[in-house]
Amino acid sequence: RDLPFPDGTFRMVVLDPPHLRHVGENAYMAKKYGALDPEMWQEDLRLMFRECFRVLKPYGVLIFKWNEVQIPLSKILKLCDEKPLFGNKQPKQTGTHWIVFMKAGTEEQ
């Protein structure tokens, strides 16, 4: 949420946040992949997106991975101020999406 890099540092950022908000803290999935805060998950994800775009250079690419096991992708995309360029869905059994965004820029950049 507060990356230690100046604005416009990277050409590409990959964001693969925790996907679970209902998981016990001692559960294998929580220990291996982390968990979203049950109360603050929407604000946390909103801030993650903003921070990723902050550190991207103009026309930089954000690659975002999301699994719909508990929260539909449609809810997640509403938390991002930018619109995706495209994405794909892996086999329907996994519910995993890879979404690509590009930070806006100007012709001079």
PyRosetta script that sets phi, psi and omega in degrees:
from pyrosetta import init, pose_from_sequence

init()
pose = pose_from_sequence("RDLPFPDGTFRMVVLDPPHLRHVGENAYMAKKYGALDPEMWQEDLRLMFRECFRVLKPYGVLIFKWNEVQIPLSKILKLCDEKPLFGNKQPKQTGTHWIVFMKAGTEEQ")
pose.set_psi(1, -19.7)
pose.set_omega(1, 179.8)
pose.set_phi(2, -139.7)
pose.set_psi(2, 75.8)
pose.set_omega(2, -176.1)
pose.set_phi(3, -68.4)
pose.set_psi(3, 139.6)
pose.set_omega(3, -176.1)
pose.set_phi(4, -83.7)
pose.set_psi(4, 48.8)
pose.set_omega(4, -178.8)
pose.set_phi(5, -133.0)
pose.set_psi(5, 148.9)
pose.set_omega(5, 176.6)
pose.set_phi(6, -68.4)
pose.set_psi(6, 163.0)
pose.set_omega(6, 175.2)
pose.set_phi(7, -55.6)
pose.set_psi(7, 144.0)
pose.set_omega(7, 173.1)
pose.set_phi(8, 63.7)
pose.set_psi(8, 38.6)
pose.set_omega(8, -177.1)
pose.set_phi(9, -85.8)
pose.set_psi(9, -38.1)
pose.set_omega(9, -168.0)
pose.set_phi(10, -114.4)
pose.set_psi(10, 149.8)
pose.set_omega(10, 173.0)
pose.set_phi(11, -85.5)
pose.set_psi(11, -23.4)
pose.set_omega(11, -179.4)
pose.set_phi(12, -146.2)
pose.set_psi(12, 141.2)
pose.set_omega(12, 174.6)
pose.set_phi(13, -133.0)
pose.set_psi(13, 139.1)
pose.set_omega(13, 175.2)
pose.set_phi(14, -113.4)
pose.set_psi(14, 127.1)
pose.set_omega(14, -179.3)
pose.set_phi(15, -118.7)
pose.set_psi(15, 117.5)
pose.set_omega(15, 177.9)
pose.set_phi(16, -131.9)
pose.set_psi(16, 76.4)
pose.set_omega(16, -176.5)
pose.set_phi(17, -75.7)
pose.set_psi(17, 169.2)
pose.set_omega(17, 171.8)
pose.set_phi(18, -57.4)
pose.set_psi(18, 147.1)
pose.set_omega(18, -177.4)
pose.set_phi(19, -109.0)
pose.set_psi(19, -10.6)
pose.set_omega(19, -173.9)
pose.set_phi(20, -104.3)
pose.set_psi(20, 135.5)
pose.set_omega(20, 172.1)
pose.set_phi(21, -114.2)
pose.set_psi(21, -18.4)
pose.set_omega(21, 177.5)
pose.set_phi(22, -113.1)
pose.set_psi(22, 88.9)
pose.set_omega(22, 179.7)
pose.set_phi(23, -155.9)
pose.set_psi(23, 138.3)
pose.set_omega(23, 178.9)
pose.set_phi(24, -65.8)
pose.set_psi(24, 144.8)
pose.set_omega(24, -176.8)
pose.set_phi(25, -65.1)
pose.set_psi(25, -21.9)
pose.set_omega(25, 178.0)
pose.set_phi(26, -96.8)
pose.set_psi(26, 0.7)
pose.set_omega(26, 179.8)
pose.set_phi(27, -68.1)
pose.set_psi(27, 149.0)
pose.set_omega(27, 179.5)
pose.set_phi(28, -54.4)
pose.set_psi(28, -47.0)
pose.set_omega(28, -177.6)
pose.set_phi(29, -61.9)
pose.set_psi(29, -39.2)
pose.set_omega(29, 178.9)
pose.set_phi(30, -67.4)
pose.set_psi(30, -41.3)
pose.set_omega(30, -179.6)
pose.set_phi(31, -68.3)
pose.set_psi(31, -38.5)
pose.set_omega(31, -176.6)
pose.set_phi(32, -80.1)
pose.set_psi(32, -41.5)
pose.set_omega(32, -172.0)
pose.set_phi(33, -115.2)
pose.set_psi(33, -9.6)
pose.set_omega(33, -176.1)
pose.set_phi(34, 84.4)
pose.set_psi(34, 175.7)
pose.set_omega(34, -178.8)
pose.set_phi(35, -143.8)
pose.set_psi(35, 150.5)
pose.set_omega(35, 174.7)
pose.set_phi(36, -77.7)
pose.set_psi(36, 148.4)
pose.set_omega(36, 174.3)
pose.set_phi(37, -68.0)
pose.set_psi(37, 125.6)
pose.set_omega(37, -176.1)
pose.set_phi(38, -59.5)
pose.set_psi(38, -29.0)
pose.set_omega(38, -178.0)
pose.set_phi(39, -95.0)
pose.set_psi(39, -35.1)
pose.set_omega(39, -170.8)
pose.set_phi(40, -107.9)
pose.set_psi(40, 8.8)
pose.set_omega(40, -171.1)
pose.set_phi(41, -58.3)
pose.set_psi(41, -38.2)
pose.set_omega(41, -178.5)
pose.set_phi(42, -66.4)
pose.set_psi(42, -46.9)
pose.set_omega(42, 178.8)
pose.set_phi(43, -65.5)
pose.set_psi(43, -39.5)
pose.set_omega(43, 178.2)
pose.set_phi(44, -59.8)
pose.set_psi(44, -46.3)
pose.set_omega(44, 180.0)
pose.set_phi(45, -67.2)
pose.set_psi(45, -39.1)
pose.set_omega(45, 176.8)
pose.set_phi(46, -57.9)
pose.set_psi(46, -45.5)
pose.set_omega(46, 179.3)
pose.set_phi(47, -67.0)
pose.set_psi(47, -36.3)
pose.set_omega(47, 177.2)
pose.set_phi(48, -61.0)
pose.set_psi(48, -46.8)
pose.set_omega(48, 178.5)
pose.set_phi(49, -59.7)
pose.set_psi(49, -48.6)
pose.set_omega(49, -178.6)
pose.set_phi(50, -59.3)
pose.set_psi(50, -41.6)
pose.set_omega(50, -178.9)
pose.set_phi(51, -67.5)
pose.set_psi(51, -38.9)
pose.set_omega(51, 176.9)
pose.set_phi(52, -61.7)
pose.set_psi(52, -44.3)
pose.set_omega(52, 179.4)
pose.set_phi(53, -69.3)
pose.set_psi(53, -31.0)
pose.set_omega(53, 177.8)
pose.set_phi(54, -61.4)
pose.set_psi(54, -43.7)
pose.set_omega(54, -176.0)
pose.set_phi(55, -84.5)
pose.set_psi(55, -5.9)
pose.set_omega(55, 176.2)
pose.set_phi(56, -79.7)
pose.set_psi(56, 143.2)
pose.set_omega(56, 170.4)
pose.set_phi(57, -70.9)
pose.set_psi(57, 160.0)
pose.set_omega(57, 172.1)
pose.set_phi(58, -55.3)
pose.set_psi(58, 137.8)
pose.set_omega(58, -175.5)
pose.set_phi(59, 68.1)
pose.set_psi(59, 12.2)
pose.set_omega(59, 175.5)
pose.set_phi(60, -71.4)
pose.set_psi(60, 159.3)
pose.set_omega(60, -174.1)
pose.set_phi(61, -111.9)
pose.set_psi(61, 133.0)
pose.set_omega(61, 172.0)
pose.set_phi(62, -108.9)
pose.set_psi(62, 123.9)
pose.set_omega(62, 174.2)
pose.set_phi(63, -105.8)
pose.set_psi(63, 122.7)
pose.set_omega(63, -173.5)
pose.set_phi(64, -119.7)
pose.set_psi(64, 130.8)
pose.set_omega(64, 177.5)
pose.set_phi(65, -110.7)
pose.set_psi(65, 134.0)
pose.set_omega(65, 177.8)
pose.set_phi(66, -143.2)
pose.set_psi(66, 141.3)
pose.set_omega(66, 175.1)
pose.set_phi(67, -116.7)
pose.set_psi(67, 129.8)
pose.set_omega(67, -175.0)
pose.set_phi(68, -85.3)
pose.set_psi(68, 22.1)
pose.set_omega(68, -176.4)
pose.set_phi(69, -56.8)
pose.set_psi(69, -33.7)
pose.set_omega(69, 179.3)
pose.set_phi(70, -127.0)
pose.set_psi(70, -27.8)
pose.set_omega(70, -176.4)
pose.set_phi(71, -128.9)
pose.set_psi(71, 123.9)
pose.set_omega(71, -179.4)
pose.set_phi(72, -64.1)
pose.set_psi(72, 145.4)
pose.set_omega(72, 178.6)
pose.set_phi(73, -56.2)
pose.set_psi(73, -36.5)
pose.set_omega(73, -178.6)
pose.set_phi(74, -57.5)
pose.set_psi(74, -37.0)
pose.set_omega(74, 177.3)
pose.set_phi(75, -69.2)
pose.set_psi(75, -36.7)
pose.set_omega(75, -178.4)
pose.set_phi(76, -70.0)
pose.set_psi(76, -43.7)
pose.set_omega(76, -178.0)
pose.set_phi(77, -63.0)
pose.set_psi(77, -26.7)
pose.set_omega(77, 176.6)
pose.set_phi(78, -68.4)
pose.set_psi(78, -16.8)
pose.set_omega(78, -179.2)
pose.set_phi(79, -85.9)
pose.set_psi(79, -9.2)
pose.set_omega(79, -177.7)
pose.set_phi(80, -103.0)
pose.set_psi(80, 132.9)
pose.set_omega(80, 179.5)
pose.set_phi(81, -71.8)
pose.set_psi(81, -21.0)
pose.set_omega(81, -178.1)
pose.set_phi(82, -97.5)
pose.set_psi(82, 154.8)
pose.set_omega(82, 176.5)
pose.set_phi(83, -98.0)
pose.set_psi(83, 140.7)
pose.set_omega(83, 179.9)
pose.set_phi(84, -69.7)
pose.set_psi(84, 151.4)
pose.set_omega(84, 173.0)
pose.set_phi(85, -77.4)
pose.set_psi(85, -48.4)
pose.set_omega(85, -180.0)
pose.set_phi(86, -167.4)
pose.set_psi(86, 172.5)
pose.set_omega(86, 177.7)
pose.set_phi(87, -165.0)
pose.set_psi(87, 170.2)
pose.set_omega(87, 175.7)
pose.set_phi(88, -134.2)
pose.set_psi(88, 160.3)
pose.set_omega(88, 177.1)
pose.set_phi(89, -117.5)
pose.set_psi(89, 125.5)
pose.set_omega(89, 176.6)
pose.set_phi(90, -69.1)
pose.set_psi(90, 180.0)
pose.set_omega(90, -179.2)
pose.set_phi(91, -45.8)
pose.set_psi(91, 138.1)
pose.set_omega(91, -174.1)
pose.set_phi(92, -56.2)
pose.set_psi(92, -24.2)
pose.set_omega(92, -179.7)
pose.set_phi(93, -65.9)
pose.set_psi(93, -30.6)
pose.set_omega(93, -176.5)
pose.set_phi(94, -90.5)
pose.set_psi(94, -28.7)
pose.set_omega(94, -178.6)
pose.set_phi(95, 69.0)
pose.set_psi(95, 19.7)
pose.set_omega(95, -176.7)
pose.set_phi(96, -91.6)
pose.set_psi(96, 132.6)
pose.set_omega(96, 179.2)
pose.set_phi(97, -116.9)
pose.set_psi(97, 144.5)
pose.set_omega(97, 169.1)
pose.set_phi(98, -118.8)
pose.set_psi(98, 120.7)
pose.set_omega(98, -175.6)
pose.set_phi(99, -121.0)
pose.set_psi(99, 138.2)
pose.set_omega(99, -178.6)
pose.set_phi(100, -115.9)
pose.set_psi(100, 130.0)
pose.set_omega(100, 176.6)
pose.set_phi(101, -118.7)
pose.set_psi(101, 157.7)
pose.set_omega(101, 171.7)
pose.set_phi(102, -131.1)
pose.set_psi(102, 132.5)
pose.set_omega(102, 177.5)
pose.set_phi(103, -72.1)
pose.set_psi(103, 137.3)
pose.set_omega(103, 178.6)
pose.set_phi(104, -65.2)
pose.set_psi(104, 156.5)
pose.set_omega(104, 177.3)
pose.set_phi(105, -151.4)
pose.set_psi(105, -174.7)
pose.set_omega(105, 176.2)
pose.set_phi(106, -118.9)
pose.set_psi(106, 164.9)
pose.set_omega(106, -177.7)
pose.set_phi(107, -60.0)
pose.set_psi(107, -29.9)
pose.set_omega(107, -179.0)
pose.set_phi(108, -71.7)
pose.set_psi(108, -18.7)
pose.set_omega(108, -173.1)
pose.set_phi(109, -87.1)
pose.dump_pdb("model.pdb")
